[in-house]
Amino acid sequence: MASYVVMEPPREGPENAALVRDGFAFLAFVIPFLWFLWHRMWIEAALAFAAALLLGALGTLEGWQTASSVMSLCLSVLIGLEARNLRVAMLRRRGWRERGVVEADNMADAELRFLSDFSAGNAAPIDEMPIAPDRRAMSGASSVRGDTGPALGLFTYPGAR
């Protein structure tokens, strides 16, 4: 089963929501510039094009052909892995709200599940959901280290020191 992030437009109803599948984007791996343009991600497309030009120019230098090819492959893999997360971030920048996450086998099933939950009244926007209180704040305990937040995908957990 795949996970789909449900993004709701700023001034429209949830029936116009976009579902973004979580996972590897093969077309973004193969042709990242065109994938970004197709999804109207102009900044990301410009950065991908500039990186391709830079790596291509690096490949013309004596002794840098192999390094340029390896770096280009690594960049393509990274773009393939992160393209859908970049799309969700782009939608957030444009004012879309994250409505939730739906698990389904394909896009049609995900849309049906989301719309059935919405019509039943079970789908509240994630932005409006209550946040659980921090246990340290309730117990009066203070942290020895200051909370610095997530770093490179490593997240802090409430109550962990």
N, C-alpha and C positions, 0 to 999 in steps of 0.2 A: 504494500500500500504506500502511496505517496502522500506527502503533506502539501497542502495548498494554503498560502497566506491570502486571506480575503481583505482586499483594500477597497474602501468606500470613497467615492468622490466627495469633494467638499460640500457642494450644494445640491446634491441629487440623492435619491433614495438608494437603498441597498440593492434594488433590482439592477442597477447599473454598476455594481461592484466588479472589480477585476480580481481574478484568481491567479496568483503567481505560484507556480509549482516550485517546490523546494528540491534542489538537486543539481546535478551536473547538466549544463546546457551545451550539448554537442555542437550546435551551430555557432555558438559564441566561441567555442574552442577552435573551430575550423576557420570561420570568417568573422572575427570579433568586430571589426569596423562596421560591416554591413548589419550585423545583429544589433549593435547599438543604434544605428540609424533607423532600423526597422521599428525599434521600440522608442524612438524619439528621445534618445539619451545623448544629446548633442555634446556635452562636456566629456563624457566617457568616450564617445566616438573620436573626438579630437585628440584625447590623450592616447587612445589605442593607435591612432594613425601616426602620431608623433613618435610613439615608442617603436612602431614598425619601421619608420624612416630612420630613426637613430640606430636600431639594431641592423638594419640593412646597410647603413653607412659604415658601421663598425665592422661588418663582414667583408667590406672591400679592402680593409687594411691588412697588410702583410702579417700573418700569424694569428689573426683574430677570427678567422673563418669558423673554426670549431666552436670557440667560445660564443660567438654571435649566434650560431645555430642552437646551441644548448640553451642560451638565455632566451631566445625566441620561443623555443618549445616550452620552457618553464613559464614564461609569461602567458602563453596560450593556455596552458593547464590552469594557471591561476585565474585567468579570465573565465574559463569554462566553469570553474568551481564557484566563483563569486559573482557571476553575471546576474543571477536572479536576485541575490541579496542587494546588488547595486540597483536593480530595477525597483525593489521595494523602497530603498532609500530615496531614489528619485521621486517616487510617488509621494512619499512623506514630505519631501521638499516642496512639492506642488500643492500641499494642503490635504492630501488624502489621509484618511484615518484607517488604522488597522482594526478590522472588525473581528477577526478571530482566525483560527486555523482549522481546516477541515481535512480529514484523512479519507482518501478514496482511491479506487483503482485507476480512474481516468478523470478527465476534466468534466465530462457530462455528469458523472456520479457526484463529483464534488459540488457542482452547481446545484444539483437536486438536494443534496444534504444540507447545503447552506440555506437555500430558499425554504426548505421544510422547517429547519430550525428557526429561521427568521419569522415565518408565518405563525409558528407556534409561540413566538415571543421569547425564545430562549437565547437569542443572539444580541447581547449588549456589546457596544463598542468596547474594546480593550482599554481605550483612553478613559472611559467612564467607570471602569470596574474599581471597587474599593481595594486599597492596598493593605496587606496584612501589616500590623504593627511590628516594629523591631523588638525582639525579646530583650536585648540589652537595654533599650530605652525604658522598657516596662520594669525591669528588675533594678534599675539604677546603676548597673555596672557600666564602667567606662572602658573603652578600648585602650590598650597600651599604645598601639600604633594607630595613627589616623587612617580612616578609610580612604584609600586612594582610588577605588573603583576598578573596573575591569582593565586588564592590560593584555593585549595581543591574544584575545580570546579566552583568557583566564579570568573567571568571574569570582568575586568574593561572595561568601554565603553568610546569611545572618547568623550570628552566634559563633562564627569561626574566628579564631585569633591567629 
